Amino acid sequence: PALRLRCRGVAAPRRDIAREALGLQGQGRSRAEIGQRMSLSEATVKMLLRDAKFYIDPASDPARRRLACAAAAARRDGATRAKFQCDQGLSKPKSTEAWKDADVLEPSGTSDND
């Protein structure tokens, strides 16, 4: 299943919540206002905005896109996220981000094969 996040007490795909946060930012709302409206911390809003921008245009962050492509290739080869992390020498948060970003590049509906 897709990565989900709780917003206003309801589980929703992270991509949808990121898109909503970006829309609110486009209306001129601050991170604090977006967080209050969506019942999320300002730090979470910051991450969601970064994600939304990447989801719209993966080429906007070449390093992140390279890792996402590597994760997609590892997934196709049957690797787990943990093996990908080890092979790439990444921290767990960075490998998790790349693993979920691989879905943006190659939507597969697969789970996080830890």
VOLONU-172279 format. One record per atom (N, C-alpha, C): residue in three letters; x, y, z. Coordinates in steps of 0.05 Angstrom, whole numbers, plus 5000, padded with zeros to 4 digits. Atoms other than C-alpha are relative to their C-alpha. Last residue first. Layout:
ALAXYZ;...
END
This chain:
ASP497850014980;ASP522949125092;ASP500549725007;ASN498350234999;ASN518949045028;ASN502350015019;ASP497349924993;ASP515649735033;ASP501949775005;SER499649924972;SER509349524997;SER502950065004;THR498650204983;THR508149504923;THR500350115027;GLY501850114981;GLY502849934888;GLY501349795018;SER500150295001;SER507550004830;SER497949885018;PRO502250094983;PRO507950734812;PRO499649704997;GLU501150255011;GLU514750814778;GLU497849905018;LEU498950045027;LEU517651514786;LEU498849754987;VAL500749765016;VAL513151724844;VAL501049954971;ASP502850035009;ASP513551014872;ASP499150244983;ALA500050185023;ALA521151064873;ALA497149964990;ASP499849845024;ASP520251674919;ASP499949824975;LYS502749905006;LYS517851194973;LYS500050174975;TRP501850235005;TRP524350804970;TRP497250094993;ALA499550105027;ALA528551434964;ALA498149784992;GLU500949805018;GLU525351725027;GLU500449914971;THR503050015000;THR526251075064;THR498950214981;SER500850245016;SER533551045043;SER497049984999;LYS499449945028;LYS534651765068;LYS499249764982;PRO501949815011;PRO531151625134;PRO500450064971;LYS502750115003;LYS535050975145;LYS498050214990;SER501350014974;SER541751295131;SER497249884995;LEU501849784992;LEU544851115065;LEU499149975028;GLY498749864978;GLY550950695046;GLY498450245010;GLN499549725007;GLN547950524978;GLN501450155022;ASP498549985025;ASP548449774986;ASP500850284993;CYS497250104995;CYS546349805060;CYS501750034974;GLN498749824982;GLN540150235046;GLN503049925004;PHE499549765016;PHE538249814985;PHE501550205018;LYS497750065017;LYS538849195028;LYS500850244983;ALA497750024983;ALA534249505080;ALA502549934984;ARG499149734994;ARG529349725027;ARG502549995018;THR501649884979;THR528949015002;THR501050295004;ALA498849934975;ALA531948804936;ALA498050115020;GLY500850164977;GLY528048434883;GLY501250075027;ASP498150234997;ASP531748694822;ASP499349835024;ARG500450175023;ARG525749144805;ARG501749755002;ARG502650134996;ARG526249424875;ARG499449814978;ALA499550204979;ALA533649574866;ALA497449855005;ALA498550225012;ALA532049934801;ALA500549775020;ALA501850135018;ALA526650354834;ALA501449764987;ALA501850164984;ALA531350514891;ALA498149844982;ALA498550234989;ALA536750734843;ALA498249825016;CYS499550185023;CYS531751174806;CYS501549755009;ALA502650135005;ALA529551474873;ALA500249804976;LEU500550214980;LEU536751594891;LEU497449864996;ARG498150225005;ARG538051954825;ARG499649785021;ARG501050165023;ARG531652364833;ARG501949764995;ARG502350164990;ARG533752594903;ARG499049824978;ALA498950204982;ALA540452824875;ALA497949825011;PRO498650225014;PRO537153164815;PRO501249795019;ASP498050084980;ASP532053564855;ASP501649764989;SER499449764985;SER527653954806;SER502149945022;ALA497549895010;ALA527953354758;ALA500950255016;PRO497750144989;PRO522653014801;PRO502750114991;ASP497749985019;ASP517653554781;ASP502549865012;ILE500849865024;ILE510753504812;ILE502150004979;TYR502050175014;TYR512652964862;TYR499150134974;PHE498650225014;PHE519053354880;PHE498049834985;LYS498549885021;LYS515053994896;LYS501549784984;ALA501949935021;ALA510053584936;ALA501550124976;ASP500950235015;ASP515653254976;ASP498250084976;ARG497650095015;ARG518853914996;ARG499249764983;LEU499649805022;LEU511954185015;LEU502449924983;LEU502150045021;LEU510553555055;LEU500450184977;MET499450245014;MET517153605093;MET498049954977;LYS497649945015;LYS515754325113;LYS500849764983;VAL500849845023;VAL508654135133;VAL502550064982;THR501350185019;THR511353595178;THR499250144975;ALA497850165012;ALA516054095211;ALA498949804980;GLU498749845020;GLU510154575221;GLU502349854987;SER497949824990;SER506454035257;SER501250164977;LEU497350115003;LEU500053765227;LEU502050195012;SER499450144975;SER492653885242;SER502749854998;MET499950285006;MET491354085169;MET500549825025;ARG502350085016;ARG489054795183;ARG499949704996;GLN502349974983;GLN494154895239;GLN497549904985;GLY500050214979;GLY499754605197;GLY497550025017;ILE500750255013;ILE497855045137;ILE499949775021;GLU502950005007;GLU497655655181;GLU499249744987;ALA501550024975;ALA504555495211;ALA497049994995;ARG499850284991;ARG507455355142;ARG498449965026;SER497450074988;SER504856035120;SER500049715007;ARG500050074972;ARG498756125075;ARG502949925008;GLY498649814983;GLY499456505010;GLY500149945029;GLN502049804993;GLN494356124968;GLN501250215019;GLY500649845024;GLY500055754936;GLY497950215005;GLN497749815001;GLN502055515006;GLN499650184976;LEU500449804979;LEU495055225012;LEU502350205000;GLY502249835008;GLY495854864946;GLY499550225020;LEU498949825020;LEU502554594968;LEU497950194989;ALA498249814987;ALA499454315031;ALA501150204980;GLU501849814987;GLU493853984990;GLU501750225014;ARG501349835020;ARG498953674944;ARG498250205012;ALA497949825009;ALA502953405003;ALA498950204979;ILE499749804979;ILE496553115032;ILE502250204992;ASP502449835000;ASP494952764966;ASP500350225021;ARG499949835024;ARG502052494959;ARG497650194999;ARG498249774996;ARG502152245030;ARG499950194976;PRO497450035013;PRO496151795016;PRO501750265003;ALA500149945028;ALA490651915067;ALA502849974988;ALA497750095015;ALA489151695137;ALA499650054971;VAL500850185022;VAL483952135171;VAL502649914986;GLY501050264990;GLY484952465239;GLY499349804979;ARG502749954989;ARG485553175210;ARG498749735009;CYS500549715002;CYS491452915170;CYS497250045009;ARG502549914987;ARG494252225185;ARG499850304999;LEU499549814979;LEU499552015135;LEU497350075011;ARG502349844992;ARG499651435086;ARG500850175024;LEU499449874974;LEU505251115046;LEU497750185007;ALA498649755001;ALA502050724989;ALA500550105029;PRO501649765000;PRO500050005000;PRO501750255000;
END
